[in-house]
Amino acid sequence: MKLLASPYRTSNLKHQTISSLAESRKKIKNMNSKAKTARRQNIRFGIRKKINGTAAKPRLSVFRSNTEIYAQLIDDVSGQTLAAASSKEKSIAAQKATKSEKSKLVGSAIAAKASELGLKEVVFDRGGYLYHGRVKAVADGAREGGLKF
């Protein structure tokens, strides 16, 4: 922040102070979003150390964006995705529902695809997100569809 030489120009000084505050807030906001993403990645890696999916008991991985939610059944031994469901599928996207209700439908859709493959048990991977809200709704929908965690 620069100080003006003349003490009579207080209006410019106020403007400079306000603009520098706004710039510093933008920098802090960017740092917070980066830190938040890095924190979620660290949590995700810690979860992945403990959880492993096989062909008989695959990993049910959840990814949550601001508008959509995605779920996959993954066999970590062979590195293949066995089945996937998302809120972008036509049957789910066509419905007028909240994001949490659509998440529950994604859970039931992934459970239906798992039963077609003959899978009854999965390991739930919340992907670094809190087990709350839409992530919990996916898990509830999958349980109602017949999957066991």
N, CA and C atoms as an extended XYZ file, in Angstrom:
447
Properties=species:S:1:pos:R:3:atomname:S:1:resname:S:1:resid:I:1 pbc="F F F"
N         0.841       -1.166        0.000 N   MET     1
C         0.000        0.000        0.000 CA  MET     1
C         0.892        1.237        0.000 C   MET     1
N         0.688        2.121       -0.995 N   LYS     2
C         1.461        3.361       -1.096 CA  LYS     2
C         0.744        4.473       -0.340 C   LYS     2
N         1.526        5.260        0.359 N   LEU     3
C         0.973        6.443        1.007 CA  LEU     3
C         1.254        7.643        0.121 C   LEU     3
N         0.298        8.505        0.004 N   LEU     4
C         0.463        9.696       -0.821 CA  LEU     4
C         1.253       10.746       -0.063 C   LEU     4
N         1.988       11.574       -0.828 N   ALA     5
C         2.818       12.609       -0.210 CA  ALA     5
C         1.971       13.729        0.377 C   ALA     5
N         0.861       14.058       -0.271 N   SER     6
C         0.035       15.158        0.196 CA  SER     6
C        -0.997       14.652        1.210 C   SER     6
N        -1.105       15.287        2.360 N   PRO     7
C        -2.099       14.851        3.339 CA  PRO     7
C        -3.508       15.265        2.978 C   PRO     7
N        -3.675       16.088        1.948 N   TYR     8
C        -4.990       16.587        1.573 CA  TYR     8
C        -5.730       15.639        0.638 C   TYR     8
N        -5.090       14.611        0.154 N   ARG     9
C        -5.718       13.686       -0.789 CA  ARG     9
C        -6.182       12.418       -0.055 C   ARG     9
N        -7.054       12.585        0.853 N   THR    10
C        -7.525       11.448        1.647 CA  THR    10
C        -8.453       10.535        0.861 C   THR    10
N        -9.193       11.086       -0.114 N   SER    11
C       -10.112       10.240       -0.880 CA  SER    11
C        -9.336        9.218       -1.711 C   SER    11
N        -8.199        9.625       -2.270 N   ASN    12
C        -7.371        8.680       -3.017 CA  ASN    12
C        -6.786        7.619       -2.097 C   ASN    12
N        -6.407        8.032       -0.922 N   LEU    13
C        -5.842        7.108        0.047 CA  LEU    13
C        -6.865        6.043        0.435 C   LEU    13
N        -8.103        6.457        0.659 N   LYS    14
C        -9.162        5.499        0.997 CA  LYS    14
C        -9.393        4.527       -0.145 C   LYS    14
N        -9.389        5.042       -1.367 N   HIS    15
C        -9.599        4.188       -2.546 CA  HIS    15
C        -8.475        3.163       -2.675 C   HIS    15
N        -7.244        3.613       -2.465 N   GLN    16
C        -6.111        2.693       -2.564 CA  GLN    16
C        -6.186        1.624       -1.475 C   GLN    16
N        -6.580        1.984       -0.287 N   THR    17
C        -6.680        1.030        0.812 CA  THR    17
C        -7.760       -0.003        0.523 C   THR    17
N        -8.900        0.433        0.017 N   ILE    18
C       -10.001       -0.484       -0.283 CA  ILE    18
C        -9.614       -1.441       -1.400 C   ILE    18
N        -8.957       -0.918       -2.447 N   SER    19
C        -8.574       -1.791       -3.565 CA  SER    19
C        -7.522       -2.805       -3.135 C   SER    19
N        -6.586       -2.403       -2.275 N   SER    20
C        -5.572       -3.354       -1.831 CA  SER    20
C        -6.188       -4.421       -0.928 C   SER    20
N        -7.203       -4.064       -0.137 N   LEU    21
C        -7.907       -5.050        0.676 CA  LEU    21
C        -8.639       -6.065       -0.205 C   LEU    21
N        -9.260       -5.565       -1.264 N   ALA    22
C        -9.979       -6.459       -2.174 CA  ALA    22
C        -9.021       -7.427       -2.853 C   ALA    22
N        -7.848       -6.944       -3.252 N   GLU    23
C        -6.852       -7.812       -3.881 CA  GLU    23
C        -6.362       -8.882       -2.908 C   GLU    23
N        -6.122       -8.497       -1.663 N   SER    24
C        -5.632       -9.467       -0.694 CA  SER    24
C        -6.695      -10.513       -0.377 C   SER    24
N        -7.976      -10.118       -0.388 N   ARG    25
C        -9.050      -11.090       -0.164 CA  ARG    25
C        -9.115      -12.104       -1.294 C   ARG    25
N        -8.911      -11.651       -2.532 N   LYS    26
C        -8.899      -12.569       -3.675 CA  LYS    26
C        -7.774      -13.581       -3.537 C   LYS    26
N        -6.594      -13.115       -3.105 N   LYS    27
C        -5.458      -14.015       -2.932 CA  LYS    27
C        -5.744      -15.047       -1.846 C   LYS    27
N        -6.349      -14.606       -0.753 N   ILE    28
C        -6.681      -15.525        0.340 CA  ILE    28
C        -7.710      -16.543       -0.119 C   ILE    28
N        -8.696      -16.111       -0.892 N   LYS    29
C        -9.723      -17.031       -1.392 CA  LYS    29
C        -9.098      -18.096       -2.288 C   LYS    29
N        -8.170      -17.686       -3.163 N   ASN    30
C        -7.494      -18.651       -4.027 CA  ASN    30
C        -6.661      -19.622       -3.211 C   ASN    30
N        -5.993      -19.127       -2.177 N   MET    31
C        -5.186      -19.999       -1.333 CA  MET    31
C        -6.077      -20.989       -0.600 C   MET    31
N        -7.246      -20.536       -0.130 N   ASN    32
C        -8.144      -21.421        0.593 CA  ASN    32
C        -8.674      -22.525       -0.300 C   ASN    32
N        -9.019      -22.212       -1.556 N   SER    33
C        -9.542      -23.242       -2.456 CA  SER    33
C        -8.452      -24.247       -2.798 C   SER    33
N        -7.217      -23.772       -2.960 N   LYS    34
C        -6.110      -24.690       -3.241 CA  LYS    34
C        -5.835      -25.572       -2.031 C   LYS    34
N        -5.876      -24.993       -0.860 N   ALA    35
C        -5.629      -25.750        0.359 CA  ALA    35
C        -6.735      -26.775        0.590 C   ALA    35
N        -7.957      -26.393        0.259 N   LYS    36
C        -9.087      -27.300        0.437 CA  LYS    36
C        -8.959      -28.505       -0.492 C   LYS    36
N        -8.562      -28.252       -1.743 N   THR    37
C        -8.372      -29.338       -2.702 CA  THR    37
C        -7.224      -30.234       -2.273 C   THR    37
N        -6.131      -29.641       -1.826 N   ALA    38
C        -4.980      -30.429       -1.379 CA  ALA    38
C        -5.336      -31.268       -0.156 C   ALA    38
N        -6.107      -30.706        0.749 N   ARG    39
C        -6.527      -31.444        1.947 CA  ARG    39
C        -7.379      -32.651        1.567 C   ARG    39
N        -8.325      -32.456        0.614 N   ARG    40
C        -9.170      -33.568        0.170 CA  ARG    40
C        -8.339      -34.650       -0.501 C   ARG    40
N        -7.318      -34.244       -1.265 N   GLN    41
C        -6.441      -35.218       -1.920 CA  GLN    41
C        -5.689      -36.046       -0.876 C   GLN    41
N        -5.192      -35.398        0.169 N   ASN    42
C        -4.477      -36.136        1.212 CA  ASN    42
C        -5.391      -37.119        1.922 C   ASN    42
N        -6.612      -36.700        2.215 N   ILE    43
C        -7.578      -37.599        2.850 CA  ILE    43
C        -7.873      -38.765        1.919 C   ILE    43
N        -8.048      -38.457        0.620 N   ARG    44
C        -8.359      -39.481       -0.384 CA  ARG    44
C        -7.240      -40.524       -0.468 C   ARG    44
N        -5.996      -40.058       -0.461 N   PHE    45
C        -4.869      -40.992       -0.530 CA  PHE    45
C        -4.799      -41.863        0.717 C   PHE    45
N        -5.112      -41.286        1.884 N   GLY    46
C        -5.127      -42.074        3.120 CA  GLY    46
C        -6.193      -43.154        3.087 C   GLY    46
N        -7.349      -42.823        2.530 N   ILE    47
C        -8.427      -43.801        2.411 CA  ILE    47
C        -8.014      -44.921        1.449 C   ILE    47
N        -7.364      -44.539        0.349 N   ARG    48
C        -6.980      -45.521       -0.670 CA  ARG    48
C        -5.900      -46.478       -0.164 C   ARG    48
N        -5.109      -46.059        0.825 N   LYS    49
C        -4.122      -46.971        1.417 CA  LYS    49
C        -4.813      -48.101        2.164 C   LYS    49
N        -5.959      -47.784        2.772 N   LYS    50
C        -6.657      -48.752        3.601 CA  LYS    50
C        -7.669      -49.575        2.822 C   LYS    50
N        -8.225      -49.023        1.738 N   ILE    51
C        -9.304      -49.678        0.981 CA  ILE    51
C        -8.753      -50.225       -0.328 C   ILE    51
N        -9.144      -51.460       -0.633 N   ASN    52
C        -8.721      -52.076       -1.885 CA  ASN    52
C        -9.872      -52.911       -2.416 C   ASN    52
N       -10.173      -52.783       -3.700 N   GLY    53
C       -11.259      -53.534       -4.304 CA  GLY    53
C       -10.747      -54.711       -5.105 C   GLY    53
N       -11.489      -55.803       -5.080 N   THR    54
C       -11.156      -56.985       -5.874 CA  THR    54
C       -12.315      -57.259       -6.824 C   THR    54
N       -12.164      -58.302       -7.642 N   ALA    55
C       -13.238      -58.645       -8.576 CA  ALA    55
C       -14.470      -59.139       -7.819 C   ALA    55
N       -14.246      -59.860       -6.701 N   ALA    56
C       -15.363      -60.378       -5.922 CA  ALA    56
C       -16.002      -59.296       -5.044 C   ALA    56
N       -15.192      -58.354       -4.560 N   LYS    57
C       -15.679      -57.273       -3.695 CA  LYS    57
C       -15.062      -55.956       -4.176 C   LYS    57
N       -15.660      -55.353       -5.213 N   PRO    58
C       -15.065      -54.138       -5.788 CA  PRO    58
C       -15.253      -52.912       -4.903 C   PRO    58
N       -14.516      -51.882       -5.257 N   ARG    59
C       -14.577      -50.611       -4.539 CA  ARG    59
C       -15.636      -49.729       -5.195 C   ARG    59
N       -16.565      -49.211       -4.395 N   LEU    60
C       -17.586      -48.276       -4.872 CA  LEU    60
C       -17.055      -46.871       -4.631 C   LEU    60
N       -16.538      -46.262       -5.680 N   SER    61
C       -15.910      -44.945       -5.590 CA  SER    61
C       -16.915      -43.867       -5.960 C   SER    61
N       -16.921      -42.766       -5.190 N   VAL    62
C       -17.855      -41.667       -5.402 CA  VAL    62
C       -17.071      -40.407       -5.717 C   VAL    62
N       -17.505      -39.698       -6.766 N   PHE    63
C       -16.962      -38.373       -7.066 CA  PHE    63
C       -18.119      -37.390       -7.108 C   PHE    63
N       -17.926      -36.268       -6.449 N   ARG    64
C       -18.981      -35.263       -6.340 CA  ARG    64
C       -18.479      -33.943       -6.922 C   ARG    64
N       -19.180      -33.431       -7.925 N   SER    65
C       -18.888      -32.088       -8.418 CA  SER    65
C       -19.963      -31.155       -7.868 C   SER    65
N       -19.924      -29.901       -8.277 N   ASN    66
C       -20.921      -28.964       -7.766 CA  ASN    66
C       -22.325      -29.308       -8.237 C   ASN    66
N       -22.449      -29.842       -9.453 N   THR    67
C       -23.775      -30.092      -10.015 CA  THR    67
C       -24.102      -31.574      -10.172 C   THR    67
N       -23.112      -32.420      -10.364 N   GLU    68
C       -23.353      -33.836      -10.666 CA  GLU    68
C       -22.697      -34.719       -9.617 C   GLU    68
N       -23.030      -36.026       -9.687 N   ILE    69
C       -22.375      -37.018       -8.827 CA  ILE    69
C       -22.161      -38.279       -9.650 C   ILE    69
N       -21.035      -38.933       -9.430 N   TYR    70
C       -20.640      -40.104      -10.203 CA  TYR    70
C       -20.268      -41.232       -9.248 C   TYR    70
N       -20.570      -42.463       -9.634 N   ALA    71
C       -20.206      -43.625       -8.825 CA  ALA    71
C       -19.654      -44.702       -9.757 C   ALA    71
N       -18.610      -45.399       -9.316 N   GLN    72
C       -17.988      -46.461      -10.108 CA  GLN    72
C       -17.719      -47.667       -9.235 C   GLN    72
N       -17.834      -48.843       -9.828 N   LEU    73
C       -17.380      -50.077       -9.188 CA  LEU    73
C       -16.040      -50.417       -9.824 C   LEU    73
N       -14.995      -50.461       -9.017 N   ILE    74
C       -13.634      -50.607       -9.533 CA  ILE    74
C       -12.975      -51.840       -8.951 C   ILE    74
N       -12.346      -52.635       -9.839 N   ASP    75
C       -11.510      -53.759       -9.440 CA  ASP    75
C       -10.072      -53.247       -9.451 C   ASP    75
N        -9.496      -53.030       -8.258 N   ASP    76
C        -8.157      -52.452       -8.169 CA  ASP    76
C        -7.062      -53.431       -8.553 C   ASP    76
N        -7.325      -54.716       -8.464 N   VAL    77
C        -6.309      -55.711       -8.799 CA  VAL    77
C        -5.999      -55.646      -10.302 C   VAL    77
N        -7.048      -55.626      -11.129 N   SER    78
C        -6.843      -55.559      -12.573 CA  SER    78
C        -6.884      -54.124      -13.102 C   SER    78
N        -7.304      -53.167      -12.267 N   GLY    79
C        -7.351      -51.776      -12.681 CA  GLY    79
C        -8.476      -51.471      -13.651 C   GLY    79
N        -9.607      -52.170      -13.515 N   GLN    80
C       -10.718      -51.979      -14.428 CA  GLN    80
C       -11.953      -51.451      -13.708 C   GLN    80
N       -12.723      -50.655      -14.440 N   THR    81
C       -14.021      -50.209      -13.947 CA  THR    81
C       -15.059      -51.230      -14.381 C   THR    81
N       -15.748      -51.827      -13.428 N   LEU    82
C       -16.732      -52.865      -13.736 CA  LEU    82
C       -18.077      -52.262      -14.132 C   LEU    82
N       -18.481      -51.196      -13.465 N   ALA    83
C       -19.756      -50.535      -13.766 CA  ALA    83
C       -19.672      -49.089      -13.310 C   ALA    83
N       -20.497      -48.256      -13.919 N   ALA    84
C       -20.508      -46.838      -13.558 CA  ALA    84
C       -21.922      -46.291      -13.680 C   ALA    84
N       -22.212      -45.289      -12.868 N   ALA    85
C       -23.501      -44.600      -12.928 CA  ALA    85
C       -23.258      -43.141      -12.563 C   ALA    85
N       -24.063      -42.266      -13.125 N   SER    86
C       -23.929      -40.851      -12.798 CA  SER    86
C       -25.282      -40.167      -12.899 C   SER    86
N       -25.332      -38.964      -12.381 N   SER    87
C       -26.571      -38.197      -12.442 CA  SER    87
C       -26.787      -37.612      -13.836 C   SER    87
N       -25.863      -37.827      -14.753 N   LYS    88
C       -26.009      -37.373      -16.134 CA  LYS    88
C       -26.751      -38.382      -17.004 C   LYS    88
N       -26.972      -39.594      -16.483 N   GLU    89
C       -27.700      -40.601      -17.262 CA  GLU    89
C       -29.100      -40.094      -17.548 C   GLU    89
N       -29.623      -40.451      -18.718 N   LYS    90
C       -30.902      -39.899      -19.167 CA  LYS    90
C       -32.038      -40.189      -18.198 C   LYS    90
N       -32.061      -41.388      -17.652 N   SER    91
C       -33.162      -41.744      -16.751 CA  SER    91
C       -33.137      -40.929      -15.464 C   SER    91
N       -31.958      -40.550      -15.011 N   ILE    92
C       -31.834      -39.774      -13.767 CA  ILE    92
C       -31.931      -38.278      -14.042 C   ILE    92
N       -31.288      -37.823      -15.108 N   ALA    93
C       -31.268      -36.391      -15.415 CA  ALA    93
C       -32.651      -35.873      -15.813 C   ALA    93
N       -33.502      -36.743      -16.362 N   ALA    94
C       -34.829      -36.319      -16.813 CA  ALA    94
C       -35.763      -36.021      -15.652 C   ALA    94
N       -35.445      -36.539      -14.473 N   GLN    95
C       -36.334      -36.357      -13.327 CA  GLN    95
C       -36.097      -34.999      -12.669 C   GLN    95
N       -37.193      -34.397      -12.245 N   LYS    96
C       -37.103      -33.146      -11.495 CA  LYS    96
C       -36.911      -33.509      -10.028 C   LYS    96
N       -35.683      -33.392       -9.557 N   ALA    97
C       -35.379      -33.758       -8.177 CA  ALA    97
C       -34.206      -32.919       -7.689 C   ALA    97
N       -34.025      -32.905       -6.379 N   THR    98
C       -32.874      -32.206       -5.812 CA  THR    98
C       -31.622      -33.027       -6.053 C   THR    98
N       -30.471      -32.424       -5.771 N   LYS    99
C       -29.206      -33.130       -5.990 CA  LYS    99
C       -29.093      -34.345       -5.069 C   LYS    99
N       -29.602      -34.236       -3.857 N   SER   100
C       -29.549      -35.376       -2.933 CA  SER   100
C       -30.442      -36.514       -3.402 C   SER   100
N       -31.616      -36.190       -3.922 N   GLU   101
C       -32.512      -37.229       -4.429 CA  GLU   101
C       -31.918      -37.907       -5.664 C   GLU   101
N       -31.266      -37.119       -6.517 N   LYS   102
C       -30.604      -37.704       -7.685 CA  LYS   102
C       -29.434      -38.594       -7.251 C   LYS   102
N       -28.761      -38.214       -6.177 N   SER   103
C       -27.657      -39.023       -5.663 CA  SER   103
C       -28.159      -40.381       -5.189 C   SER   103
N       -29.322      -40.390       -4.572 N   LYS   104
C       -29.913      -41.649       -4.127 CA  LYS   104
C       -30.264      -42.521       -5.331 C   LYS   104
N       -30.746      -41.892       -6.404 N   LEU   105
C       -31.046      -42.631       -7.631 CA  LEU   105
C       -29.775      -43.195       -8.267 C   LEU   105
N       -28.669      -42.453       -8.177 N   VAL   106
C       -27.381      -42.953       -8.686 CA  VAL   106
C       -26.958      -44.179       -7.892 C   VAL   106
N       -27.159      -44.155       -6.574 N   GLY   107
C       -26.836      -45.310       -5.737 CA  GLY   107
C       -27.654      -46.528       -6.107 C   GLY   107
N       -28.938      -46.336       -6.341 N   SER   108
C       -29.770      -47.484       -6.721 CA  SER   108
C       -29.425      -47.971       -8.127 C   SER   108
N       -29.013      -47.055       -9.021 N   ALA   109
C       -28.613      -47.455      -10.373 CA  ALA   109
C       -27.333      -48.279      -10.344 C   ALA   109
N       -26.365      -47.889       -9.524 N   ILE   110
C       -25.107      -48.649       -9.435 CA  ILE   110
C       -25.359      -49.995       -8.772 C   ILE   110
N       -26.321      -50.059       -7.843 N   ALA   111
C       -26.671      -51.335       -7.211 CA  ALA   111
C       -27.322      -52.267       -8.228 C   ALA   111
N       -28.161      -51.728       -9.108 N   ALA   112
C       -28.798      -52.548      -10.143 CA  ALA   112
C       -27.744      -53.094      -11.113 C   ALA   112
N       -26.778      -52.264      -11.479 N   LYS   113
C       -25.712      -52.717      -12.387 CA  LYS   113
C       -24.830      -53.758      -11.711 C   LYS   113
N       -24.626      -53.612      -10.404 N   ALA   114
C       -23.822      -54.587       -9.669 CA  ALA   114
C       -24.541      -55.925       -9.583 C   ALA   114
N       -25.837      -55.894       -9.384 N   SER   115
C       -26.590      -57.156       -9.299 CA  SER   115
C       -26.624      -57.858      -10.654 C   SER   115
N       -26.599      -57.096      -11.754 N   GLU   116
C       -26.506      -57.709      -13.081 CA  GLU   116
C       -25.182      -58.454      -13.257 C   GLU   116
N       -24.130      -57.914      -12.624 N   LEU   117
C       -22.815      -58.557      -12.685 CA  LEU   117
C       -22.670      -59.674      -11.647 C   LEU   117
N       -23.655      -59.829      -10.781 N   GLY   118
C       -23.608      -60.863       -9.753 CA  GLY   118
C       -22.837      -60.438       -8.519 C   GLY   118
N       -22.718      -59.155       -8.275 N   LEU   119
C       -21.991      -58.647       -7.109 CA  LEU   119
C       -22.976      -58.261       -6.017 C   LEU   119
N       -22.677      -58.668       -4.786 N   LYS   120
C       -23.543      -58.347       -3.655 CA  LYS   120
C       -22.835      -57.502       -2.602 C   LYS   120
N       -21.507      -57.579       -2.554 N   GLU   121
C       -20.738      -56.845       -1.548 CA  GLU   121
C       -19.754      -55.912       -2.219 C   GLU   121
N       -19.607      -54.721       -1.645 N   VAL   122
C       -18.644      -53.737       -2.131 CA  VAL   122
C       -17.938      -53.092       -0.944 C   VAL   122
N       -16.835      -52.400       -1.245 N   VAL   123
C       -16.139      -51.579       -0.261 CA  VAL   123
C       -16.422      -50.136       -0.641 C   VAL   123
N       -16.949      -49.342        0.291 N   PHE   124
C       -17.349      -47.971       -0.025 CA  PHE   124
C       -16.167      -47.025        0.110 C   PHE   124
N       -15.900      -46.252       -0.947 N   ASP   125
C       -14.835      -45.248       -0.972 CA  ASP   125
C       -15.488      -43.886       -1.135 C   ASP   125
N       -15.475      -43.087       -0.071 N   ARG   126
C       -16.144      -41.797       -0.101 CA  ARG   126
C       -15.322      -40.739       -0.824 C   ARG   126
N       -14.128      -41.066       -1.258 N   GLY   127
C       -13.331      -40.176       -2.101 CA  GLY   127
C       -12.839      -38.916       -1.426 C   GLY   127
N       -12.644      -38.947       -0.122 N   GLY   128
C       -12.146      -37.764        0.584 CA  GLY   128
C       -13.229      -36.805        1.012 C   GLY   128
N       -14.485      -37.083        0.644 N   TYR   129
C       -15.594      -36.231        1.052 CA  TYR   129
C       -16.135      -36.722        2.390 C   TYR   129
N       -16.806      -35.837        3.111 N   LEU   130
C       -17.438      -36.234        4.347 CA  LEU   130
C       -18.601      -37.172        4.049 C   LEU   130
N       -18.820      -38.153        4.910 N   TYR   131
C       -19.947      -39.069        4.747 CA  TYR   131
C       -21.201      -38.349        5.224 C   TYR   131
N       -21.721      -37.505        4.353 N   HIS   132
C       -22.832      -36.638        4.710 CA  HIS   132
C       -23.449      -36.139        3.414 C   HIS   132
N       -24.728      -35.876        3.416 N   GLY   133
C       -25.373      -35.261        2.265 CA  GLY   133
C       -25.448      -36.171        1.057 C   GLY   133
N       -24.901      -35.703       -0.068 N   ARG   134
C       -25.015      -36.450       -1.315 CA  ARG   134
C       -24.221      -37.745       -1.304 C   ARG   134
N       -23.076      -37.756       -0.626 N   VAL   135
C       -22.270      -38.980       -0.542 CA  VAL   135
C       -23.026      -40.039        0.258 C   VAL   135
N       -23.639      -39.628        1.339 N   LYS   136
C       -24.443      -40.538        2.147 CA  LYS   136
C       -25.668      -41.019        1.370 C   LYS   136
N       -26.254      -40.141        0.549 N   ALA   137
C       -27.421      -40.513       -0.253 CA  ALA   137
C       -27.065      -41.602       -1.273 C   ALA   137
N       -25.879      -41.532       -1.850 N   VAL   138
C       -25.427      -42.586       -2.773 CA  VAL   138
C       -25.327      -43.908       -2.026 C   VAL   138
N       -24.740      -43.867       -0.835 N   ALA   139
C       -24.589      -45.086       -0.036 CA  ALA   139
C       -25.947      -45.654        0.355 C   ALA   139
N       -26.874      -44.805        0.751 N   ASP   140
C       -28.216      -45.262        1.129 CA  ASP   140
C       -28.943      -45.877       -0.062 C   ASP   140
N       -28.826      -45.245       -1.222 N   GLY   141
C       -29.458      -45.779       -2.426 CA  GLY   141
C       -28.881      -47.129       -2.828 C   GLY   141
N       -27.565      -47.277       -2.664 N   ALA   142
C       -26.921      -48.550       -2.987 CA  ALA   142
C       -27.351      -49.641       -2.003 C   ALA   142
N       -27.480      -49.278       -0.733 N   ARG   143
C       -27.941      -50.257        0.269 CA  ARG   143
C       -29.377      -50.680       -0.015 C   ARG   143
N       -30.226      -49.713       -0.374 N   GLU   144
C       -31.607      -50.048       -0.700 CA  GLU   144
C       -31.699      -50.912       -1.950 C   GLU   144
N       -30.716      -50.751       -2.842 N   GLY   145
C       -30.681      -51.557       -4.059 CA  GLY   145
C       -30.166      -52.967       -3.831 C   GLY   145
N       -29.671      -53.249       -2.634 N   GLY   146
C       -29.251      -54.605       -2.320 CA  GLY   146
C       -27.762      -54.804       -2.110 C   GLY   146
N       -26.961      -53.756       -2.173 N   LEU   147
C       -25.524      -53.899       -1.946 CA  LEU   147
C       -25.214      -53.882       -0.449 C   LEU   147
N       -24.209      -54.668       -0.074 N   LYS   148
C       -23.747      -54.679        1.318 CA  LYS   148
C       -22.361      -54.086        1.372 C   LYS   148
N       -22.141      -53.255        2.390 N   PHE   149
C       -20.820      -52.630        2.574 CA  PHE   149
C       -20.069      -53.347        3.656 C   PHE   149
